[in-house]
Amino acid sequence: MKSTQLGKTGEELSAMGLGGMPLSIQGRPQAEQARAVLIRAIELGVTFIDTADSYCLNETDKHHNERLIASVLADHPRGGEVKVATKGGLLRPDGAWEVHGDPKHLKQTIAESHQALGGRDPIFLWQWHAPDSRFPMEESLQAVRDAVDAGLIRYVGLSNVSVEEIERARKMVDVVSVQNKYNLWHRRPETDGVLEYCEQHQLTFIPWSPLGGSRQVKHLHEFKEMAALAEDLQVSPMRLVLAYLLAKSPCILPIPGATRLKSLEDSMAAITLTLTSQQMARINAIK
Ligand SMILES: NC(=O)c1ccc[n+]([C@@H]2O[C@H](COP(=O)([O-])OP(=O)(O)OC[C@H]3O[C@@H](n4cnc5c(N)ncnc54)[C@H](OP(=O)(O)O)[C@@H]3O)[C@@H](O)[C@H]2O)c1
């Protein structure tokens, strides 16, 4: 597996990570299947897994995905090589997704995530899931800074943020990564300045739902140019999209999700798919 660096930290991660969300939210697979996916990811050389306190069914199931990942890593001989990035700042009342930037809540959920992930080492990367307009960013981020100072968090990332919000946050904490939605249906990071900002400031950009998510992924072939190029290359459109993202910018670290081994294996093979500048241009031109 090729590797990439987390921001400017010097920490080496696999060039492609695994998104843990589909293993714990509604429609999730049986525990044995979920564990098999995580184990296969480790075998394939994945050393970066993305999760969140909110990857669960509802409030009573909080931290499900973190506990699942931690237990697989604890049982696996190479589990210690894997870095886990979690998030906090969303609630799951009755399965809905609700932003909650109250610093008291953030303090509590960071402590719970720390426990769920083993309770021994600091959380490798804690990402603020999304700003909450009801609280000034500085108030919310004070809880994060305190957790860094207390040794609960090693590195801090942001998610669902604009360039202005990244700059504001960086006055409060050292930020190493940004996780925003980026896929063929949603190319805003190319124009809103966030991708460019990450490149300029050496922040890792983590595109979420890189394949469009569990519903849209089934429609990827409807991008005719993508489907045609995938056929020419004898690869799946999913593998092609991931190879495209990897080639698009050295700061991009895709985290495709998977509940099936077949999807996982196909996606990870994107690491060895090299695209020519002409092929990149064809995908860039897709509307
Ligand atoms: N920060 C945020 O606000 C935020 C929001 C959403 C997601 N995320 C993160 O981003 C990660 C990725 O997003 P996502 O899981 O929503 O969506 P995704 O990675 O775009 O798509 C995942 C879906 O694609 C399918 N798939 C993956 N690789 C495939 C392949 N090679 N061939 C065919 N199907 C394939 C999977 O199918 P099977 O399930 O059938 O294997 C799964 O249903 C999440 O897991 C989570 O960690 C973050």
The ligand as an SDF file (V2000), in Angstrom:
LIG
                    3D

 48 52  0  0  0  0  0  0  0  0999 V2000
  -17.6970   14.0910    7.7850 N   0  0  0  0  0  0  0  0  0  0  0  0
  -18.9110   13.8220    7.3980 C   0  0  0  0  0  0  0  0  0  0  0  0
  -19.8560   14.6170    7.5810 O   0  0  0  0  0  0  0  0  0  0  0  0
  -19.1710   12.5220    6.7220 C   0  0  0  0  0  0  0  0  0  0  0  0
  -20.4070   12.2650    6.0990 C   0  0  0  0  0  0  0  0  0  0  0  0
  -20.5840   11.0450    5.4440 C   0  0  0  0  0  0  0  0  0  0  0  0
  -19.5360   10.1090    5.4210 C   0  0  0  0  0  0  0  0  0  0  0  0
  -18.3700   10.3800    6.0680 N   0  0  0  0  0  0  0  0  0  0  0  0
  -17.2290    9.4200    6.0420 C   0  0  0  0  0  0  0  0  0  0  0  0
  -16.9320    9.1300    4.6950 O   0  0  0  0  0  0  0  0  0  0  0  0
  -16.8900    7.7140    4.5130 C   0  0  0  0  0  0  0  0  0  0  0  0
  -17.2400    7.3490    3.1030 C   0  0  0  0  0  0  0  0  0  0  0  0
  -18.5320    7.7890    2.7930 O   0  0  0  0  0  0  0  0  0  0  0  0
  -19.7610    6.7710    2.6140 P   0  0  0  0  0  0  0  0  0  0  0  0
  -19.4500    5.5030    3.3000 O   0  0  0  0  0  0  0  0  0  0  0  0
  -20.9630    7.5500    2.9440 O   0  0  0  0  0  0  0  0  0  0  0  0
  -19.8790    6.6180    1.0650 O   0  0  0  0  0  0  0  0  0  0  0  0
  -18.9560    6.1220   -0.1530 P   0  0  0  0  0  0  0  0  0  0  0  0
  -17.6200    5.7210    0.3170 O   0  0  0  0  0  0  0  0  0  0  0  0
  -19.0740    7.1720   -1.1790 O   0  0  0  0  0  0  0  0  0  0  0  0
  -19.7770    4.8700   -0.6340 O   0  0  0  0  0  0  0  0  0  0  0  0
  -19.9200    3.7340    0.1540 C   0  0  0  0  0  0  0  0  0  0  0  0
  -20.8170    2.7860   -0.5970 C   0  0  0  0  0  0  0  0  0  0  0  0
  -20.2120    2.4800   -1.8150 O   0  0  0  0  0  0  0  0  0  0  0  0
  -20.1830    1.0990   -2.0190 C   0  0  0  0  0  0  0  0  0  0  0  0
  -18.8690    0.7850   -2.5850 N   0  0  0  0  0  0  0  0  0  0  0  0
  -17.6640    1.1430   -2.0870 C   0  0  0  0  0  0  0  0  0  0  0  0
  -16.6790    0.7250   -2.9040 N   0  0  0  0  0  0  0  0  0  0  0  0
  -17.2850    0.0700   -3.9210 C   0  0  0  0  0  0  0  0  0  0  0  0
  -16.7970   -0.5850   -5.0770 C   0  0  0  0  0  0  0  0  0  0  0  0
  -15.4930   -0.6220   -5.3470 N   0  0  0  0  0  0  0  0  0  0  0  0
  -17.7100   -1.1500   -5.8960 N   0  0  0  0  0  0  0  0  0  0  0  0
  -19.0350   -1.0950   -5.6390 C   0  0  0  0  0  0  0  0  0  0  0  0
  -19.5610   -0.4730   -4.5620 N   0  0  0  0  0  0  0  0  0  0  0  0
  -18.6770    0.1120   -3.7190 C   0  0  0  0  0  0  0  0  0  0  0  0
  -20.3670    0.4360   -0.6920 C   0  0  0  0  0  0  0  0  0  0  0  0
  -21.1410   -0.7140   -0.9490 O   0  0  0  0  0  0  0  0  0  0  0  0
  -21.3080   -1.9600    0.0530 P   0  0  0  0  0  0  0  0  0  0  0  0
  -21.8020   -1.3670    1.3380 O   0  0  0  0  0  0  0  0  0  0  0  0
  -22.3070   -2.8050   -0.6430 O   0  0  0  0  0  0  0  0  0  0  0  0
  -19.9650   -2.5830    0.2260 O   0  0  0  0  0  0  0  0  0  0  0  0
  -21.0880    1.4850    0.1210 C   0  0  0  0  0  0  0  0  0  0  0  0
  -22.4690    1.2820    0.0340 O   0  0  0  0  0  0  0  0  0  0  0  0
  -17.9000    7.2280    5.5660 C   0  0  0  0  0  0  0  0  0  0  0  0
  -17.7990    5.8410    5.7890 O   0  0  0  0  0  0  0  0  0  0  0  0
  -17.5360    8.0860    6.7330 C   0  0  0  0  0  0  0  0  0  0  0  0
  -16.4000    7.5720    7.3720 O   0  0  0  0  0  0  0  0  0  0  0  0
  -18.1690   11.5650    6.7000 C   0  0  0  0  0  0  0  0  0  0  0  0
  1  2  1  0
  2  3  2  0
  2  4  1  0
  4  5  1  0
  4 48  2  0
  5  6  2  0
  6  7  1  0
  7  8  2  0
  8  9  1  0
  8 48  1  0
  9 10  1  0
  9 46  1  0
 10 11  1  0
 11 12  1  0
 11 44  1  0
 12 13  1  0
 13 14  1  0
 14 15  2  0
 14 16  1  0
 14 17  1  0
 17 18  1  0
 18 19  2  0
 18 20  1  0
 18 21  1  0
 21 22  1  0
 22 23  1  0
 23 24  1  0
 23 42  1  0
 24 25  1  0
 25 26  1  0
 25 36  1  0
 26 27  1  0
 26 35  1  0
 27 28  2  0
 28 29  1  0
 29 30  1  0
 29 35  2  0
 30 31  1  0
 30 32  2  0
 32 33  1  0
 33 34  2  0
 34 35  1  0
 36 37  1  0
 36 42  1  0
 37 38  1  0
 38 39  2  0
 38 40  1  0
 38 41  1  0
 42 43  1  0
 44 45  1  0
 44 46  1  0
 46 47  1  0
M  CHG  2   8   1  16  -1
M  END
$$$$
